[in-house]
């Protein structure tokens, strides 16, 4: 049985999305080095909507990176393959870190809100 091969149009769309998010992420981190006020100044200039969109796009980029690695790694040049693997690892680690930080935030909020709720309910 041969391995699944995705349609060429889907592969092209996935590749475009993946590298667009990777380029936007790279520009964000490089921009944070050069922007007056650093990352916080850049995030204030971009606004919460743009930052939330970029952060959220890390999730599908991680999934797409895994699929692209599975489907295209044999035909990639060594340089392109390393770039794909590095970007995919970055996206996966970003998602894992985001999940962990969200857990810490919710835990801290529970510690802050729980006494208020307990005192209000008697």
C-alpha positions in Angstrom: 0.0 0.0 0.0 1.4 3.4 -1.0 1.6 6.3 1.3 -1.1 9.0 1.1 -0.2 11.8 -1.2 -2.2 15.1 -0.7 -3.6 17.0 -3.7 -1.0 19.4 -5.1 -3.3 22.4 -4.5 -3.7 21.5 -0.8 0.1 21.1 -0.5 0.7 24.5 -2.1 -1.8 26.2 0.2 -0.4 24.6 3.3 3.1 25.5 2.3 2.1 29.1 1.7 0.3 29.4 5.0 3.2 27.7 6.9 5.9 30.0 5.4 3.8 33.1 5.8 3.4 32.5 9.5 7.1 31.6 9.8 8.1 34.8 8.1 5.6 36.9 10.2 7.0 35.3 13.4 10.6 35.9 12.3 9.8 39.5 11.5 8.1 39.9 14.8 11.1 38.7 16.8 13.5 40.7 14.7 11.3 43.8 14.9 11.3 43.4 18.7 15.1 43.8 18.6 15.0 47.0 16.5 11.7 48.6 17.6 12.0 51.5 20.2 10.6 50.0 23.4 11.5 46.5 22.4 8.9 43.8 22.1 6.4 45.6 24.3 6.6 48.7 22.2 6.2 46.6 19.0 3.2 44.8 20.5 1.6 48.1 21.5 2.1 49.5 18.0 0.7 46.4 16.3 -2.3 46.2 18.6 -3.9 43.3 20.4 -5.8 42.0 17.4 -2.7 41.5 15.2 -0.7 39.9 18.1 -3.6 37.5 19.0 -3.9 36.5 15.3 -0.2 35.8 15.0 -0.1 33.8 18.2 -3.2 31.9 17.3 -1.8 31.0 13.9 1.1 29.2 15.6 -1.3 26.3 16.3 -2.2 25.5 12.7 1.3 26.2 11.6 2.6 23.5 14.0 0.1 21.0 12.6 0.8 22.0 9.0 4.6 21.7 9.7 4.2 18.2 10.9 2.2 17.2 7.8 4.5 19.0 5.4 7.5 17.2 7.0 5.7 13.9 6.7 4.6 14.4 3.1 7.5 16.3 1.5 10.7 15.6 3.4 12.0 13.1 0.9 11.9 15.7 -1.9 13.4 18.6 -0.1 16.9 19.9 -0.3 18.8 19.6 3.0 18.7 23.4 3.6 14.9 23.6 3.0 14.3 20.5 5.1 16.3 22.0 8.1 14.3 25.2 7.7 11.1 23.2 7.8 12.1 21.2 10.8 13.4 24.2 12.7 10.2 26.2 12.0 8.0 23.3 13.0 10.0 22.8 16.2 9.6 26.5 17.0 5.8 26.3 16.4 5.4 23.2 18.5 7.4 24.5 21.4 5.5 27.8 21.2 2.2 26.0 21.5 3.4 23.9 24.4 4.8 27.0 26.2 1.5 28.8 25.6 -0.5 25.9 27.0 1.7 25.8 30.1 1.5 29.6 30.6 -2.3 29.5 30.3 -2.4 26.8 32.9 -0.3 28.9 35.3 -2.5 31.9 34.6 -5.7 30.0 35.3 -4.2 28.5 38.5 -3.1 31.9 39.7 -6.6 33.3 38.9 -8.2 30.5 40.9 -6.0 31.3 43.9 -7.0 35.0 43.6 -10.7 34.6 42.9 -11.4 31.6 45.2 -11.2 33.6 48.5 -13.4 36.3 47.0 -16.1 33.8 46.0 -15.8 32.0 49.4 -16.3 35.3 51.3 -19.2 36.3 49.1 -21.0 32.9 49.5 -20.4 32.8 53.3 
